Structures are given as structure tokens and as C-alpha cells.
Amino acid sequence: LQIKPTVLTAMLAPSRGFSVDVEGPITFQETAEGFGQSMLQIGSARNVNETGKVYKCDPDSRRCQEIPIQSRGTLYCGGQQ
């Protein structure tokens, strides 16, 4: 099997990652419940139907703001509604 360089480049382009600075990371501190936490829920101990939260963080001020998420309907990310 012989693959041309242009085909190989086209195949690899979608799998490109993004840069993560592991040498000098910026940390954020918030008092919101669950901020910065992730969890794996195996079973449901409570009968609760809640959405998670998404935060928009400003690296300059190191402050984060919750992005409101509608539980039903359309979610707009990054654009105007």
C-alpha cells in the first residue's frame, strides 16, 4: 500500500490536538459548588434531574463566570442569540 504525502496530511489534519501549557498553567479559584470538579456517576442515589455548569474564564483576571444553559431549547455558544 502506497500513500501519497497529500493524502497522509489530509488524514492527519483532523486528528491534530491543541496546545496545553503544562509548564506554566493558569489556575482559577471559584467558590461555586462543583467548580473544577468532575465526577463519574455509576448509579443514581437521588431522583434528581439537573444540568451541569459551564464556566467562561478570563486568564487575565483569573475570574470565571457561569454561562447560563437552558435545560430545554437551543444553546448558543460564542455567538449572539
Distance bins in CASP14 RR format, pairs under 12 A and 6 or more apart:
PFRMAT RR
TARGET T0000
AUTHOR 0000-0000-0000
RMODE 2
METHOD distances of the structure
MODEL  1
1 7 0 0 0 0 0 1 0 0 0 0 0
1 8 0 0 0 0 0 1 0 0 0 0 0
2 8 0 0 0 0 0 1 0 0 0 0 0
3 9 0 0 0 0 0 1 0 0 0 0 0
3 10 0 0 0 0 0 1 0 0 0 0 0
3 11 0 0 0 0 1 0 0 0 0 0 0
3 12 0 0 0 0 0 1 0 0 0 0 0
4 10 0 0 0 0 1 0 0 0 0 0 0
4 11 0 0 0 0 0 1 0 0 0 0 0
5 11 0 0 0 0 0 1 0 0 0 0 0
5 12 0 0 0 0 0 1 0 0 0 0 0
6 12 0 0 0 0 0 1 0 0 0 0 0
6 13 0 0 0 0 0 1 0 0 0 0 0
7 13 0 0 0 0 0 1 0 0 0 0 0
8 15 0 0 0 0 0 1 0 0 0 0 0
9 15 0 0 0 0 0 1 0 0 0 0 0
9 16 0 0 0 0 0 1 0 0 0 0 0
10 16 0 0 0 0 0 1 0 0 0 0 0
19 25 0 0 0 0 0 1 0 0 0 0 0
20 26 0 0 0 0 0 1 0 0 0 0 0
21 27 0 0 0 0 0 1 0 0 0 0 0
21 59 0 0 0 0 0 1 0 0 0 0 0
24 59 0 0 0 0 0 1 0 0 0 0 0
25 59 0 0 0 0 0 1 0 0 0 0 0
25 62 0 0 0 0 0 1 0 0 0 0 0
26 57 0 0 0 0 1 0 0 0 0 0 0
26 58 0 0 0 0 1 0 0 0 0 0 0
26 59 1 0 1 0 0 0 0 0 0 0 0
26 60 0 0 0 0 1 0 0 0 0 0 0
26 61 0 0 0 0 0 1 0 0 0 0 0
26 62 1 0 0 1 0 0 0 0 0 0 0
26 63 0 0 0 0 0 1 0 0 0 0 0
26 64 0 0 0 0 0 1 0 0 0 0 0
27 35 0 0 0 0 0 1 0 0 0 0 0
27 36 0 0 0 0 0 1 0 0 0 0 0
27 57 0 0 0 0 0 1 0 0 0 0 0
27 59 0 0 0 0 0 1 0 0 0 0 0
27 62 1 0 0 1 0 0 0 0 0 0 0
27 64 0 0 0 0 0 1 0 0 0 0 0
28 35 1 0 0 1 0 0 0 0 0 0 0
28 36 0 0 0 0 1 0 0 0 0 0 0
28 55 1 0 0 1 0 0 0 0 0 0 0
28 56 0 0 0 0 0 1 0 0 0 0 0
28 57 1 0 1 0 0 0 0 0 0 0 0
28 58 0 0 0 0 1 0 0 0 0 0 0
28 59 0 0 0 0 1 0 0 0 0 0 0
28 60 0 0 0 0 0 1 0 0 0 0 0
28 61 0 0 0 0 1 0 0 0 0 0 0
28 62 1 0 1 0 0 0 0 0 0 0 0
28 63 1 0 0 1 0 0 0 0 0 0 0
28 64 1 0 1 0 0 0 0 0 0 0 0
28 65 0 0 0 0 0 1 0 0 0 0 0
29 35 0 0 0 0 1 0 0 0 0 0 0
29 36 0 0 0 0 1 0 0 0 0 0 0
29 55 0 0 0 0 0 1 0 0 0 0 0
29 57 0 0 0 0 0 1 0 0 0 0 0
29 61 0 0 0 0 0 1 0 0 0 0 0
29 62 1 0 0 1 0 0 0 0 0 0 0
29 63 0 0 0 0 1 0 0 0 0 0 0
29 64 0 0 0 0 1 0 0 0 0 0 0
30 36 1 0 0 1 0 0 0 0 0 0 0
30 37 0 0 0 0 0 1 0 0 0 0 0
30 53 0 0 0 0 0 1 0 0 0 0 0
30 55 1 0 0 1 0 0 0 0 0 0 0
30 56 0 0 0 0 0 1 0 0 0 0 0
30 57 0 0 0 0 1 0 0 0 0 0 0
30 58 0 0 0 0 0 1 0 0 0 0 0
30 62 0 0 0 0 1 0 0 0 0 0 0
30 63 0 0 0 0 1 0 0 0 0 0 0
30 64 1 0 1 0 0 0 0 0 0 0 0
30 65 0 0 0 0 1 0 0 0 0 0 0
30 66 0 0 0 0 1 0 0 0 0 0 0
31 63 0 0 0 0 0 1 0 0 0 0 0
31 64 0 0 0 0 0 1 0 0 0 0 0
31 66 0 0 0 0 0 1 0 0 0 0 0
32 52 0 0 0 0 0 1 0 0 0 0 0
32 53 1 0 0 1 0 0 0 0 0 0 0
32 54 0 0 0 0 0 1 0 0 0 0 0
32 55 1 0 0 1 0 0 0 0 0 0 0
32 57 0 0 0 0 0 1 0 0 0 0 0
32 63 0 0 0 0 0 1 0 0 0 0 0
32 64 0 0 0 0 1 0 0 0 0 0 0
32 65 0 0 0 0 1 0 0 0 0 0 0
32 66 1 0 0 1 0 0 0 0 0 0 0
33 50 0 0 0 0 0 1 0 0 0 0 0
33 52 0 0 0 0 0 1 0 0 0 0 0
33 53 0 0 0 0 1 0 0 0 0 0 0
33 66 0 0 0 0 0 1 0 0 0 0 0
34 50 0 0 0 0 0 1 0 0 0 0 0
34 52 0 0 0 0 1 0 0 0 0 0 0
34 53 1 0 0 1 0 0 0 0 0 0 0
34 55 0 0 0 0 0 1 0 0 0 0 0
34 64 0 0 0 0 0 1 0 0 0 0 0
34 66 0 0 0 0 0 1 0 0 0 0 0
35 52 0 0 0 0 0 1 0 0 0 0 0
35 53 1 0 0 1 0 0 0 0 0 0 0
35 54 0 0 0 0 0 1 0 0 0 0 0
35 55 1 0 0 1 0 0 0 0 0 0 0
35 57 0 0 0 0 1 0 0 0 0 0 0
35 63 0 0 0 0 0 1 0 0 0 0 0
35 64 1 0 0 1 0 0 0 0 0 0 0
35 65 0 0 0 0 0 1 0 0 0 0 0
35 66 0 0 0 0 1 0 0 0 0 0 0
36 52 0 0 0 0 0 1 0 0 0 0 0
36 53 0 0 0 0 1 0 0 0 0 0 0
36 54 0 0 0 0 0 1 0 0 0 0 0
36 55 0 0 0 0 1 0 0 0 0 0 0
36 57 0 0 0 0 0 1 0 0 0 0 0
36 64 0 0 0 0 1 0 0 0 0 0 0
37 52 0 0 0 0 0 1 0 0 0 0 0
37 53 0 0 0 0 0 1 0 0 0 0 0
37 55 0 0 0 0 0 1 0 0 0 0 0
38 52 0 0 0 0 0 1 0 0 0 0 0
38 53 0 0 0 0 0 1 0 0 0 0 0
39 52 0 0 0 0 0 1 0 0 0 0 0
41 48 0 0 0 0 0 1 0 0 0 0 0
41 50 0 0 0 0 0 1 0 0 0 0 0
41 52 0 0 0 0 0 1 0 0 0 0 0
44 50 0 0 0 0 0 1 0 0 0 0 0
49 71 0 0 0 0 1 0 0 0 0 0 0
49 72 0 0 0 0 0 1 0 0 0 0 0
50 69 0 0 0 0 0 1 0 0 0 0 0
50 71 0 0 0 0 1 0 0 0 0 0 0
51 66 0 0 0 0 0 1 0 0 0 0 0
51 67 0 0 0 0 0 1 0 0 0 0 0
51 68 0 0 0 0 0 1 0 0 0 0 0
51 69 1 0 1 0 0 0 0 0 0 0 0
51 70 0 0 0 0 1 0 0 0 0 0 0
51 71 1 0 1 0 0 0 0 0 0 0 0
51 72 0 0 0 0 0 1 0 0 0 0 0
51 73 0 0 0 0 0 1 0 0 0 0 0
51 75 0 0 0 0 0 1 0 0 0 0 0
52 66 0 0 0 0 0 1 0 0 0 0 0
52 67 0 0 0 0 0 1 0 0 0 0 0
52 68 0 0 0 0 0 1 0 0 0 0 0
52 69 1 0 0 1 0 0 0 0 0 0 0
52 71 0 0 0 0 1 0 0 0 0 0 0
53 64 0 0 0 0 0 1 0 0 0 0 0
53 65 0 0 0 0 0 1 0 0 0 0 0
53 66 1 0 1 0 0 0 0 0 0 0 0
53 67 1 0 0 1 0 0 0 0 0 0 0
53 68 0 0 0 0 1 0 0 0 0 0 0
53 69 1 0 0 1 0 0 0 0 0 0 0
54 64 0 0 0 0 0 1 0 0 0 0 0
54 65 0 0 0 0 0 1 0 0 0 0 0
54 66 1 0 0 1 0 0 0 0 0 0 0
54 67 1 0 1 0 0 0 0 0 0 0 0
54 68 0 0 0 0 1 0 0 0 0 0 0
54 69 1 0 0 1 0 0 0 0 0 0 0
54 70 0 0 0 0 0 1 0 0 0 0 0
54 75 0 0 0 0 1 0 0 0 0 0 0
54 77 0 0 0 0 1 0 0 0 0 0 0
54 78 0 0 0 0 0 1 0 0 0 0 0
55 63 0 0 0 0 1 0 0 0 0 0 0
55 64 1 0 1 0 0 0 0 0 0 0 0
55 65 1 0 0 1 0 0 0 0 0 0 0
55 66 1 0 1 0 0 0 0 0 0 0 0
55 67 1 0 0 1 0 0 0 0 0 0 0
55 68 0 0 0 0 0 1 0 0 0 0 0
55 69 0 0 0 0 0 1 0 0 0 0 0
56 63 0 0 0 0 1 0 0 0 0 0 0
56 64 1 0 0 1 0 0 0 0 0 0 0
56 65 1 0 1 0 0 0 0 0 0 0 0
56 66 0 0 0 0 1 0 0 0 0 0 0
56 67 1 0 1 0 0 0 0 0 0 0 0
56 68 0 0 0 0 0 1 0 0 0 0 0
56 69 0 0 0 0 0 1 0 0 0 0 0
56 77 0 0 0 0 1 0 0 0 0 0 0
56 78 0 0 0 0 1 0 0 0 0 0 0
57 63 1 0 0 1 0 0 0 0 0 0 0
57 64 1 0 1 0 0 0 0 0 0 0 0
57 65 1 0 0 1 0 0 0 0 0 0 0
57 66 0 0 0 0 0 1 0 0 0 0 0
57 67 0 0 0 0 0 1 0 0 0 0 0
58 64 1 0 0 1 0 0 0 0 0 0 0
58 65 0 0 0 0 1 0 0 0 0 0 0
67 75 0 0 0 0 1 0 0 0 0 0 0
67 76 0 0 0 0 1 0 0 0 0 0 0
67 77 1 0 0 1 0 0 0 0 0 0 0
67 78 0 0 0 0 1 0 0 0 0 0 0
67 79 0 0 0 0 0 1 0 0 0 0 0
68 75 0 0 0 0 1 0 0 0 0 0 0
68 76 0 0 0 0 0 1 0 0 0 0 0
68 77 0 0 0 0 0 1 0 0 0 0 0
68 81 0 0 0 0 0 1 0 0 0 0 0
69 75 1 0 0 1 0 0 0 0 0 0 0
69 76 0 0 0 0 1 0 0 0 0 0 0
69 77 0 0 0 0 1 0 0 0 0 0 0
70 76 0 0 0 0 1 0 0 0 0 0 0
70 77 0 0 0 0 0 1 0 0 0 0 0
70 81 0 0 0 0 0 1 0 0 0 0 0
73 81 0 0 0 0 0 1 0 0 0 0 0
74 81 0 0 0 0 1 0 0 0 0 0 0
75 81 0 0 0 0 1 0 0 0 0 0 0
END
